[in-house]
Amino acid sequence: MDLKNGSVVTEFILQGFSAGWELQVVFFVTFSLIYGATVLGNALIVVTVTRSSTLRSPMYFLLGNLSFLDTCLSTVTTPKMIRDLLTEHKTISIWGCMAQMFFMHLFGGAEATLLVAMAFDRYVAVCKPLHYRKIMNHRLLNGFVILSWTIGFIHTMSQMVLTVNLPFCGPCIIDNIFCDLPLVIKLACVETYTLELFVIADSGLLSLICFLLLLVSYTVLLATVQRRSSGGLSKALSTLSAHITVVSLFFGPCIFIYAWPFKSFASNKVLAVFYTVFTPLLNPIIYTLRNQKMQEAMKKLRFQNVSST
């Protein structure tokens, strides 16, 4: 890092929540329980999809990958945030901050792409049921997963390669609960206007394009089903409501944050918590509570484990 006034920046200060000590303890307990439930719930989905012989359809294969990404995305920020709730000095090393941003954009970009793949899967399942197995073959599914990780990697590397060598010269205070790329860029002691525009174009457009693709795909899907049968719309809404809910919960905070990426708002911390803490938990709840087949597979595996012991 560059020098300024004889000092070298080695860490950032995370402001976190400005609540009283009692409320921070409440946050600590609440977020710890939520994070534990997130890891347990998503791990349960991954294990169930992997081991159950009744969940071999493409939708569950993609769902298992989504649960894995949710666990990774939550783990990047939530444990550090929980630990900081009981710490007076909330600091993170500069390389820890860079690693946090790298993995956040890696898993976030991969999950955004995977959600588009899941929307395509639902379109084929509802609109082309006779050709579903032929179209959604193992080769295409593996291609979707590889593509999602590739886009996530390109997305994060394209930003981090320009951020990692920026000179920082204090005070390096980040007004958030984790290292947020737009706010970190603002702390650099060089002109970053071009980089700021690039971050908006990269992260903002990725979120917006994926969201628009999902919106168009679901609209076309519902319109197609409505034309085919009078009761088709109600059935399609029941089938797709879980997917639409997950998409809204994932992309809503992203689009809002990147609409004003270099300004600090009190609501930004709320959105950050919602995006990294609550959304990864809501995904397994939405998919398992509304999916009878998943529930039956979990019960079957539990009985098999009990009988084997």
Secondary structure, DSSP 8 states (H G I E B T S, - for coil): ---BTTB---EEEE------HHHHHHHHHHHHHHHHHHHHHHHHHHHHHHH-TT--SHHHHHHHHHHHHHHHHHHHHHHHHHHHTT-SS-EEEHHHHHHHHHHHHHHHHHHHHHHHHHHHHHHHHHH-GGGHHHHS-HHHHHHHHHHHHHHHHHHHHHHHHHHTT--B-S--EESSSS--HHHHHHTBSS--HHHHHHHIIIIIHHHHHHHHHHHHHHHHHHHHHHHH-TTHHHHHHHHHHHHHHHHHHHHHHHHHHHHSTTS--HHHHHHHHIIIIIHHHHHHHHHHHT-HHHHHHHHHHHHHHHHH-
